[in-house]
Amino acid sequence: MTNCNWNYPTNIWFGKNRIKDLYLACSNLKIQNPLFVTDKDLINLSMVKEIISEIKNKIKKIVIFSNFSGNPFGENVDEGVKQFKKNNCDGVIAFGGGSGLDVGKAIAFMSAQNRPIWDFEDIGDYWKRAKNNIAPIIAIPTTAGTGSETGRASAIINKETGIKKIIFHPKFLPAIVILDPILTKDLSPRLTGATGMDALAHNLEAFCATGFHPMADGIAIEGMRLIKKSLIKAVNDGNDLDARSDLLVAASMGSTAFQKGLGAIHSLSHPVNSKFNVHHGLSNAIFMPYVLTYNRDFIENRIISICDYLNLEKNFESFLDWIMELRKLLNIPHKISDVIDVKKINLEELSKMALDDPSTATNPAKLNINDMKNLYEHSISGELFK
């Protein structure tokens, strides 16, 4: 694949070794004193230290913030904002997987606000409460899953309630995204599989979501094709940069497509992520066939309509079989009870959280709390819906 730039949904700089253009990205955005945001695991990697060292040789000043892990909390964002203001930073470099990108975007946004972050939850027009002098953001993903680099929101956990909230504003969308497959090649087969399934969940749910958005549908279909083509290749050979490139692009496409909406896969996942710290891509992969079979009456014709493009037989069963086989090849557990102690599961609490999740509104089948409970129960027993 050749290196190239495109401008949808934002400025995307794609290709091998494009991380070398990080200084140029800062220069284009007039960032002279960035806050480099990444998680506490990535900051110790030699690759990251090298990137920081190179940018330090070319830029006036750079401040590092990495005091957080996966499934970040509001307090992590607050601490990052303090560092941003204390050091008079003028932009954010958000580097890493979903947590690094979400925290970085949220810091840039909250550095301009005087309300609590929870006042900007993705409800109605809450985003209009915001002040607009938001710091510029450069996003650099190191996984091919969340697609947060092309998203207009961050997923942040409210520690007091234990609920993962979607914080939204149009200016969360980074000004420049650097998609460099080399940054993903050391990702383990396990995480490559889980993050790839996250990207698949985004594209799949966006395509099936209620509403009319043909551009999102087209992007989602191609995103699924790229994942079908390259996910197993990347898992089996982490150095296959063409496969890595396909997945990186498919992840960005998924996030772009789900402007249309998501569904119950995400509704069920978010409570499990915040309560039990289960990897988001893993939980999405586990819940996927249960939600597919539950929604079947509402999505069967749409699924059949894309089977030719995905080189599958033209029926719902072939699509479901592909999902099941993919999970098997990736060693994805079949049941949520395989990764969570059932004794610790409060079905009433999780079902209420899932029902209240923003993703629920665009699920193809309308859902109530009993439906959510039913979905969780099936994911615990391992029985798909008939």
NORKAUR-V24198 format. One record per helix or strand of 3 or more residues. SS is the DSSP state (@ for helix, = for strand). FROM is the first residue (numbers start at 1). LEN is the number of residues. Records with the same first field share a line. If there is no record, write none. Layout:
BEGIN
SS = FROM-LEN, FROM-LEN
END
This chain:
BEGIN
= = 4-3, 11-4, 33-5, 61-5, 91-6, 136-6, 153-6, 163-6, 176-4
@ = 18-11, 42-3, 46-11, 74-13, 98-13, 117-4, 126-4, 148-3, 170-3, 181-4, 189-20, 214-23, 241-17, 264-13, 280-15, 296-10, 316-14, 336-3, 342-3, 347-10, 358-5, 369-13
END
